[in-house]
């Protein structure tokens, strides 16, 4: 039983070590995005910085950055239609529309 805390501490070191694989630029970009609510991933590792980015996540980040950082507003009079997103999630449809209306 005494070995268990040592094992857990070893795992913590491995988990913390993984954040060092990111460049300073990537770490600073994540920190900025997290501090501004552009990403809601609690750690750089859960943000999966080297993984694939899907359209809904990209659209959300663009909208959040443009509206929250650049203080842009939506032009809701702009008509935006997409032929390829009807079967996509409501989240993707909403953010795609908002990106278009920026």
Secondary structure as UniProt FT lines:
FT   HELIX           2..17
FT   HELIX           18..21
FT   HELIX           24..35
FT   TURN            36..37
FT   TURN            44..50
FT   HELIX           55..64
FT   HELIX           65..69
FT   TURN            76..77
FT   TURN            86..87
FT   HELIX           90..101
//
